[in-house]
Amino acid sequence: MRNAAKASFRINGGPLKVATGREAQTIIALVHAGSTGITSLETFKAGWAVRLGAYVFDLKKMGVPIQAKREPHDGGNHARYSLAG
């Protein structure tokens, strides 16, 4: 069995929070992406996040400030997620 990702973090000096699995991968990817952010297609191509929106939702419930910006493309639009603030 593979080891699940784990990320410990604080939000604005608050209590220590821990994310594991895909939520940990998502917060790590958001930190690395900086203001550029990430999309579902990018994380899917990287081979790990088919349900990025769900992982972002879970992190938001933990209090992580994540913003979504809509980007148009052929056939519709998608969200680009980045850490807010």
N, C-alpha and C positions, 0 to 999 in steps of 0.2 A: 504494500500500500504506500502511496506517495505521501510525503509530509505536506500537510495543508499550510498555506501561507498564513502568517500571523503578523499583525501590525498593531503596535501600541501607540497611542497619541493622546494629546490634550487639546481641547478647544478653548482658546482664550484663557489659558491658565486654570481651567477647570479640572475635575477629577480625571484620572487616567482611564482611558477607554481602550478596549481591545476588540479588533475585528479579526476574524479568521476566514479562511477559504477565499471564495470569490470576492467577498466584500473587502478583505485585506488586499487582494490583488488590485481591486478597483481603486482604493485610496492610495496605494503605492503608485499606480499609473497616473492618477490625478496629480500627485505631488511632482512626479517626474515630468509630466506634460506642461506644468506651469499654466500660464495664461492661454496657451494654445488649446488646451483641453483635449478631450478624447471623444470618439464616436463609437457607436456599436460596430460599424463596419471595420474600423481600425482595430478594435480589440478582437473581433471575430477573425480577421486576417492574421492576427498575432497568435490565434489558436486557443483562446481561453474564454472569451466572454460572448456567449450567444444571447444572454439576457441582461445586458448592461443596465438597462432602465430599472430592472428589479433590484440589482445590487446598489444602484444609486438611491433608490427608494429606501432600502434598508439602512444605508448610511445616513440619509437624512433623518430617519427615525432616531438614530443615535445622536443627532445634533450636529452632524457635519454640514457646514454651509456649502452647498453645491448649487451652482447656477446652470441653467440650460439655455442655450441660444439656438434658435431654429435656423437651419441652413438649407436653402433650396437646392435641389438637384433634379435631373431628368426624372420625371415621374412622381415628384413629391418633395418632401423635405425630411430632414432628420435633426436630431438634437446633438449639439456639441456640449459636453459637460466639462465644467472646470470648477475649481475651488473658488468660492466667493470671498472677496475681501482680500 
